[in-house]
Amino acid sequence: MNNRILYTPKERKYTGKRKKTYNLWMIIGVGVCIIFVVLSVITVRLPVFQIQKIFISGLSTVNEEDVRKEVTSALVGSYFAGLISYRFLFAVPTQTIVDAIKHKFSLIAEVHIEKEFPDTLTIGVKERTMFGILCNDAANSEALTDKGYVDIQCAYVDTQGVAYESAPKTHGFLITKISTDAPMIAIGQVSVDPLMMQRITDLNTKLPAVIGSPIVEYRLRGNVAREVRVVSNMGFSLIINRDDDLDHALSVLGTILKKEIGSKRKNLDYIDLRFGNKVFYKFR
């Protein structure tokens, strides 16, 4: 026996009415979506929400207009086949702008961007602080820049070990000099190991008072040097490990200079502080 569902005229009328109501809500829903999309497209393209003002602060050496041109260039483009411009306040590609500025201007260390309603970008930058000059002692030294390899012997370096601009050779102790035998200086990149750079920074602060002489040069050997030879203005040098307790090493050094070397310091060749309490020194 076949079971069939039979509808009464009243039930058919009710089902048809429900279907019409469903279709009506579907039409309303699609209409609302279309209106929302149209209004959204209109909103994101309104001139009032497009970046019109760019404020830049923190520059002292780099030209402000050059940075502004780089920012403006980074704002050229769009998402979704031109529907949303990069200049729309809430769609500004901030990381792209940061990367573009750092790539173009190696002197700039940090970039911070804030978006201010409705049409303003505020860009704060921090330029690198020169620590000294890094010089390459290799016979055929070169540097890697965004334009490729160029011949270079010295570059300015900041406290993070980043070489950021070519520099002239220097002599004396007015500007701190670091020399290396690494085959290449990478402009805009870390060229001195950060841990070694911290050790050199601490030595530059503490050592002159212990030895009674300015520092002329810090000599590094190897791609990742673990020891540094410090050349004093008096002619003798010190050999110090990167990872040793610096305060202890300087305390030992002070004792040796006072009790064992004394007035013979002018004839001193070097002092080796790499072996804890065992100190080796040699006279010329």
C-alpha positions as a Markdown table, in Angstrom:
| # | Residue | x | y | z |
|---|---|---|---|---|
| 1 | Met | 0.0 | 0.0 | 0.0 |
| 2 | Asn | 1.4 | 3.4 | -1.0 |
| 3 | Asn | 1.5 | 6.1 | 1.6 |
| 4 | Arg | 0.8 | 9.5 | 0.1 |
| 5 | Ile | 0.7 | 12.8 | 1.8 |
| 6 | Leu | -2.4 | 14.8 | 0.9 |
| 7 | Tyr | -2.7 | 18.5 | 1.4 |
| 8 | Thr | -5.9 | 20.2 | 2.1 |
| 9 | Pro | -6.7 | 23.5 | 0.3 |
| 10 | Lys | -6.0 | 25.3 | 3.5 |
| 11 | Glu | -2.6 | 23.7 | 3.9 |
| 12 | Arg | -1.7 | 24.5 | 0.3 |
| 13 | Lys | -2.6 | 28.1 | 0.9 |
| 14 | Tyr | -0.5 | 28.3 | 4.0 |
| 15 | Thr | 2.6 | 26.7 | 2.3 |
| 16 | Gly | 2.3 | 29.1 | -0.7 |
| 17 | Lys | 2.1 | 32.1 | 1.7 |
| 18 | Arg | 5.2 | 30.9 | 3.6 |
| 19 | Lys | 7.1 | 30.5 | 0.4 |
| 20 | Lys | 6.2 | 34.1 | -0.7 |
| 21 | Thr | 7.3 | 35.4 | 2.7 |
| 22 | Tyr | 10.7 | 33.6 | 2.4 |
| 23 | Asn | 11.2 | 35.0 | -1.1 |
| 24 | Leu | 10.5 | 38.4 | 0.1 |
| 25 | Trp | 13.0 | 38.2 | 2.9 |
| 26 | Met | 15.6 | 36.8 | 0.4 |
| 27 | Ile | 15.0 | 39.8 | -1.8 |
| 28 | Ile | 15.3 | 42.2 | 1.1 |
| 29 | Gly | 18.5 | 40.5 | 2.3 |
| 30 | Val | 20.2 | 40.6 | -1.1 |
| 31 | Gly | 19.1 | 44.2 | -1.5 |
| 32 | Val | 20.6 | 45.2 | 1.9 |
| 33 | Cys | 23.9 | 43.4 | 1.0 |
| 34 | Ile | 24.0 | 45.3 | -2.3 |
| 35 | Ile | 23.4 | 48.6 | -0.6 |
| 36 | Phe | 26.0 | 47.8 | 2.0 |
| 37 | Val | 28.6 | 47.0 | -0.6 |
| 38 | Val | 27.8 | 50.1 | -2.7 |
| 39 | Leu | 27.9 | 52.3 | 0.4 |
| 40 | Ser | 31.2 | 50.7 | 1.5 |
| 41 | Val | 32.8 | 51.3 | -1.9 |
| 42 | Ile | 31.6 | 54.9 | -1.9 |
| 43 | Thr | 32.9 | 55.4 | 1.7 |
| 44 | Val | 36.4 | 54.0 | 1.1 |
| 45 | Arg | 36.7 | 56.2 | -2.0 |
| 46 | Leu | 35.6 | 59.4 | -0.4 |
| 47 | Pro | 38.3 | 62.1 | -0.6 |
| 48 | Val | 37.8 | 63.0 | 3.1 |
| 49 | Phe | 39.2 | 59.5 | 4.1 |
| 50 | Gln | 42.2 | 59.6 | 1.7 |
| 51 | Ile | 45.6 | 60.5 | 3.2 |
| 52 | Gln | 46.2 | 64.2 | 2.5 |
| 53 | Lys | 48.6 | 65.2 | 5.2 |
| 54 | Ile | 51.9 | 63.5 | 6.1 |
| 55 | Phe | 53.9 | 64.8 | 9.1 |
| 56 | Ile | 57.4 | 63.6 | 9.7 |
| 57 | Ser | 59.5 | 64.1 | 12.9 |
| 58 | Gly | 62.8 | 63.0 | 14.3 |
| 59 | Leu | 65.0 | 63.9 | 11.3 |
| 60 | Ser | 68.3 | 65.8 | 11.7 |
| 61 | Thr | 70.5 | 64.5 | 8.9 |
| 62 | Val | 68.2 | 62.8 | 6.4 |
| 63 | Asn | 66.2 | 65.3 | 4.2 |
| 64 | Glu | 62.6 | 65.4 | 5.1 |
| 65 | Glu | 61.3 | 65.8 | 1.5 |
| 66 | Asp | 63.2 | 62.7 | 0.4 |
| 67 | Val | 61.5 | 60.7 | 3.1 |
| 68 | Arg | 58.1 | 62.2 | 2.1 |
| 69 | Lys | 58.6 | 61.2 | -1.5 |
| 70 | Glu | 59.4 | 57.6 | -0.4 |
| 71 | Val | 56.2 | 57.6 | 1.7 |
| 72 | Thr | 54.1 | 59.0 | -1.2 |
| 73 | Ser | 55.5 | 56.4 | -3.5 |
| 74 | Ala | 54.6 | 53.6 | -1.1 |
| 75 | Leu | 51.0 | 54.9 | -1.1 |
| 76 | Val | 50.6 | 54.4 | -4.8 |
| 77 | Gly | 48.5 | 51.2 | -5.4 |
| 78 | Ser | 45.3 | 49.5 | -4.3 |
| 79 | Tyr | 43.6 | 46.4 | -3.1 |
| 80 | Phe | 40.9 | 44.3 | -4.9 |
| 81 | Ala | 41.6 | 45.5 | -8.4 |
| 82 | Gly | 41.5 | 49.2 | -7.6 |
| 83 | Leu | 38.4 | 49.2 | -5.2 |
| 84 | Ile | 40.4 | 50.3 | -2.1 |
| 85 | Ser | 43.3 | 52.7 | -2.5 |
| 86 | Tyr | 46.4 | 52.4 | -0.3 |
| 87 | Arg | 45.7 | 56.0 | 0.6 |
| 88 | Phe | 42.4 | 55.1 | 2.4 |
| 89 | Leu | 43.1 | 55.8 | 6.1 |
| 90 | Phe | 42.2 | 52.3 | 7.3 |
| 91 | Ala | 44.0 | 50.5 | 4.5 |
| 92 | Val | 47.4 | 52.3 | 4.6 |
| 93 | Pro | 50.2 | 49.6 | 4.2 |
| 94 | Thr | 52.2 | 50.8 | 7.2 |
| 95 | Gln | 54.7 | 47.9 | 7.2 |
| 96 | Thr | 55.4 | 48.5 | 3.6 |
| 97 | Ile | 56.1 | 52.2 | 4.3 |
| 98 | Val | 58.4 | 51.3 | 7.3 |
| 99 | Asp | 60.3 | 48.8 | 5.1 |
| 100 | Ala | 60.7 | 51.3 | 2.2 |
| 101 | Ile | 62.0 | 54.0 | 4.5 |
| 102 | Lys | 64.6 | 51.7 | 6.2 |
| 103 | His | 65.7 | 50.3 | 2.9 |
| 104 | Lys | 66.2 | 53.7 | 1.2 |
| 105 | Phe | 67.8 | 55.4 | 4.2 |
| 106 | Ser | 70.3 | 53.3 | 6.1 |
| 107 | Leu | 70.9 | 56.1 | 8.5 |
| 108 | Ile | 67.3 | 55.6 | 9.9 |
| 109 | Ala | 67.1 | 53.0 | 12.6 |
| 110 | Glu | 63.5 | 53.1 | 13.7 |
| 111 | Val | 60.2 | 54.2 | 12.1 |
| 112 | His | 56.8 | 54.5 | 13.9 |
| 113 | Ile | 53.6 | 55.4 | 12.0 |
| 114 | Glu | 50.3 | 56.6 | 13.5 |
| 115 | Lys | 47.1 | 57.1 | 11.5 |
| 116 | Glu | 45.0 | 60.1 | 12.6 |
| 117 | Phe | 41.3 | 60.5 | 11.5 |
| 118 | Pro | 40.4 | 61.3 | 8.9 |
| 119 | Asp | 43.3 | 61.9 | 6.5 |
| 120 | Thr | 46.7 | 62.2 | 8.3 |
| 121 | Leu | 49.8 | 60.1 | 8.7 |
| 122 | Thr | 52.2 | 61.0 | 11.5 |
| 123 | Ile | 55.6 | 59.4 | 11.0 |
| 124 | Gly | 58.3 | 59.4 | 13.7 |
| 125 | Val | 61.8 | 58.3 | 12.9 |
| 126 | Lys | 64.9 | 57.8 | 14.9 |
| 127 | Glu | 68.3 | 58.2 | 13.2 |
| 128 | Arg | 71.3 | 56.1 | 14.1 |
| 129 | Thr | 73.7 | 57.5 | 16.6 |
| 130 | Met | 77.3 | 57.1 | 15.4 |
| 131 | Phe | 79.5 | 55.1 | 17.8 |
| 132 | Gly | 82.6 | 55.1 | 15.6 |
| 133 | Ile | 84.1 | 54.0 | 12.3 |
| 134 | Leu | 84.4 | 50.4 | 11.2 |
| 135 | Cys | 87.3 | 49.8 | 8.8 |
| 136 | Asn | 88.1 | 46.7 | 6.8 |
| 137 | Asp | 91.7 | 45.5 | 6.9 |
| 138 | Ala | 91.2 | 43.0 | 4.1 |
| 139 | Ala | 93.3 | 43.6 | 1.0 |
| 140 | Asn | 90.3 | 43.6 | -1.3 |
| 141 | Ser | 87.5 | 45.0 | 0.8 |
| 142 | Glu | 84.1 | 45.7 | -0.5 |
| 143 | Ala | 80.6 | 46.6 | 0.7 |
| 144 | Leu | 77.2 | 45.3 | -0.1 |
| 145 | Thr | 74.6 | 48.0 | -0.7 |
| 146 | Asp | 71.2 | 48.2 | -2.2 |
| 147 | Lys | 73.0 | 49.0 | -5.5 |
| 148 | Gly | 75.2 | 46.0 | -5.3 |
| 149 | Tyr | 78.9 | 45.6 | -4.4 |
| 150 | Val | 81.1 | 48.7 | -4.1 |
| 151 | Asp | 84.7 | 49.2 | -3.0 |
| 152 | Ile | 84.8 | 50.5 | 0.5 |
| 153 | Gln | 87.3 | 50.5 | 3.4 |
| 154 | Cys | 85.5 | 52.2 | 6.2 |
| 155 | Ala | 81.9 | 52.9 | 7.3 |
| 156 | Tyr | 80.2 | 54.6 | 10.2 |
| 157 | Val | 78.7 | 52.2 | 12.7 |
| 158 | Asp | 76.1 | 52.6 | 15.4 |
| 159 | Thr | 75.9 | 51.1 | 18.9 |
| 160 | Gln | 74.0 | 48.1 | 17.5 |
| 161 | Gly | 76.9 | 47.2 | 15.1 |
| 162 | Val | 75.1 | 48.4 | 12.0 |
| 163 | Ala | 77.3 | 50.0 | 9.3 |
| 164 | Tyr | 75.1 | 52.6 | 7.7 |
| 165 | Glu | 77.3 | 54.9 | 5.5 |
| 166 | Ser | 80.8 | 55.0 | 4.0 |
| 167 | Ala | 83.3 | 56.9 | 6.0 |
| 168 | Pro | 86.9 | 58.2 | 5.6 |
| 169 | Lys | 89.8 | 56.5 | 7.4 |
| 170 | Thr | 90.5 | 57.9 | 10.8 |
| 171 | His | 93.5 | 58.2 | 13.0 |
| 172 | Gly | 93.9 | 59.1 | 16.7 |
| 173 | Phe | 91.3 | 58.7 | 19.4 |
| 174 | Leu | 88.8 | 61.5 | 18.8 |
| 175 | Ile | 86.6 | 59.0 | 16.9 |
| 176 | Thr | 86.4 | 55.4 | 18.0 |
| 177 | Lys | 87.8 | 53.0 | 15.4 |
| 178 | Ile | 87.0 | 49.4 | 15.0 |
| 179 | Ser | 89.0 | 47.3 | 12.5 |
| 180 | Thr | 88.1 | 43.9 | 11.2 |
| 181 | Asp | 89.5 | 41.4 | 8.7 |
| 182 | Ala | 86.0 | 40.2 | 7.6 |
| 183 | Pro | 85.8 | 40.2 | 3.8 |
| 184 | Met | 82.8 | 42.5 | 3.5 |
| 185 | Ile | 81.0 | 45.4 | 5.2 |
| 186 | Ala | 77.2 | 45.2 | 4.7 |
| 187 | Ile | 75.8 | 48.8 | 4.6 |
| 188 | Gly | 72.5 | 48.9 | 6.4 |
| 189 | Gln | 73.1 | 45.6 | 8.1 |
| 190 | Val | 74.8 | 44.3 | 11.2 |
| 191 | Ser | 78.5 | 44.3 | 10.5 |
| 192 | Val | 79.7 | 43.8 | 14.1 |
| 193 | Asp | 78.3 | 41.0 | 16.3 |
| 194 | Pro | 75.9 | 42.8 | 18.8 |
| 195 | Leu | 77.4 | 41.0 | 21.8 |
| 196 | Met | 80.9 | 42.2 | 20.8 |
| 197 | Met | 79.5 | 45.7 | 20.1 |
| 198 | Gln | 78.1 | 45.7 | 23.7 |
| 199 | Arg | 81.5 | 44.7 | 25.0 |
| 200 | Ile | 83.2 | 47.4 | 23.0 |
| 201 | Thr | 80.7 | 50.0 | 24.2 |
| 202 | Asp | 81.4 | 49.0 | 27.9 |
| 203 | Leu | 85.1 | 49.0 | 27.3 |
| 204 | Asn | 84.9 | 52.5 | 25.8 |
| 205 | Thr | 83.2 | 53.7 | 28.9 |
| 206 | Lys | 85.2 | 52.0 | 31.6 |
| 207 | Leu | 88.7 | 51.1 | 30.3 |
| 208 | Pro | 90.3 | 54.6 | 29.8 |
| 209 | Ala | 90.0 | 55.4 | 33.5 |
| 210 | Val | 91.7 | 52.1 | 34.5 |
| 211 | Ile | 94.7 | 52.4 | 32.1 |
| 212 | Gly | 94.9 | 56.2 | 32.2 |
| 213 | Ser | 94.9 | 56.5 | 28.4 |
| 214 | Pro | 92.3 | 57.0 | 25.6 |
| 215 | Ile | 91.5 | 54.1 | 23.3 |
| 216 | Val | 92.8 | 54.3 | 19.8 |
| 217 | Glu | 91.4 | 51.2 | 18.2 |
| 218 | Tyr | 89.5 | 48.0 | 18.7 |
| 219 | Arg | 90.7 | 45.1 | 16.5 |
| 220 | Leu | 88.5 | 42.1 | 15.7 |
| 221 | Arg | 89.4 | 39.0 | 13.8 |
| 222 | Gly | 87.1 | 36.5 | 12.3 |
| 223 | Asn | 83.5 | 36.7 | 11.1 |
| 224 | Val | 82.2 | 36.3 | 14.7 |
| 225 | Ala | 85.0 | 37.5 | 16.9 |
| 226 | Arg | 85.0 | 36.3 | 20.5 |
| 227 | Glu | 87.9 | 38.4 | 21.6 |
| 228 | Val | 89.0 | 41.9 | 21.0 |
| 229 | Arg | 92.5 | 43.5 | 21.0 |
| 230 | Val | 92.2 | 47.0 | 22.5 |
| 231 | Val | 95.0 | 49.5 | 21.4 |
| 232 | Ser | 95.7 | 52.3 | 23.8 |
| 233 | Asn | 97.0 | 55.7 | 23.0 |
| 234 | Met | 100.2 | 54.8 | 25.0 |
| 235 | Gly | 101.1 | 52.1 | 22.5 |
| 236 | Phe | 100.3 | 48.9 | 24.4 |
| 237 | Ser | 97.3 | 46.7 | 23.8 |
| 238 | Leu | 94.9 | 44.5 | 25.8 |
| 239 | Ile | 93.4 | 41.2 | 24.7 |
| 240 | Ile | 90.0 | 40.6 | 26.3 |
| 241 | Asn | 87.3 | 37.9 | 25.8 |
| 242 | Arg | 83.9 | 39.0 | 24.7 |
| 243 | Asp | 82.0 | 36.9 | 27.2 |
| 244 | Asp | 84.1 | 37.3 | 30.3 |
| 245 | Asp | 83.1 | 39.3 | 33.4 |
| 246 | Leu | 84.3 | 42.7 | 32.4 |
| 247 | Asp | 84.4 | 44.3 | 35.9 |
| 248 | His | 86.4 | 41.4 | 37.2 |
| 249 | Ala | 88.9 | 41.6 | 34.3 |
| 250 | Leu | 89.3 | 45.4 | 34.7 |
| 251 | Ser | 89.8 | 44.9 | 38.5 |
| 252 | Val | 92.6 | 42.3 | 37.8 |
| 253 | Leu | 94.0 | 44.7 | 35.1 |
| 254 | Gly | 94.1 | 47.6 | 37.6 |
| 255 | Thr | 96.0 | 45.5 | 40.1 |
| 256 | Ile | 98.6 | 44.3 | 37.6 |
| 257 | Leu | 99.2 | 47.8 | 36.3 |
| 258 | Lys | 99.7 | 49.2 | 39.8 |
| 259 | Lys | 101.6 | 46.4 | 41.5 |
| 260 | Glu | 103.6 | 44.7 | 38.8 |
| 261 | Ile | 104.0 | 47.0 | 35.8 |
| 262 | Gly | 104.1 | 50.4 | 37.5 |
| 263 | Ser | 106.4 | 52.9 | 35.8 |
| 264 | Lys | 107.4 | 50.4 | 33.1 |
| 265 | Arg | 104.1 | 50.9 | 31.4 |
| 266 | Lys | 105.7 | 53.0 | 28.6 |
| 267 | Asn | 107.7 | 49.9 | 27.6 |
| 268 | Leu | 104.7 | 47.6 | 27.7 |
| 269 | Asp | 103.7 | 45.7 | 24.5 |
| 270 | Tyr | 100.5 | 43.9 | 25.5 |
| 271 | Ile | 98.5 | 42.4 | 28.4 |
| 272 | Asp | 96.5 | 39.3 | 27.9 |
| 273 | Leu | 93.4 | 39.1 | 30.1 |
| 274 | Arg | 91.7 | 36.0 | 28.5 |
| 275 | Phe | 92.6 | 33.6 | 31.3 |
| 276 | Gly | 90.8 | 34.8 | 34.4 |
| 277 | Asn | 93.2 | 35.6 | 37.3 |
| 278 | Lys | 96.2 | 34.4 | 35.2 |
| 279 | Val | 97.4 | 37.5 | 33.4 |
| 280 | Phe | 100.2 | 37.4 | 30.8 |
| 281 | Tyr | 102.0 | 40.5 | 29.6 |
| 282 | Lys | 105.1 | 41.4 | 27.5 |
| 283 | Phe | 107.4 | 44.3 | 27.3 |
| 284 | Arg | 108.8 | 45.7 | 24.0 |
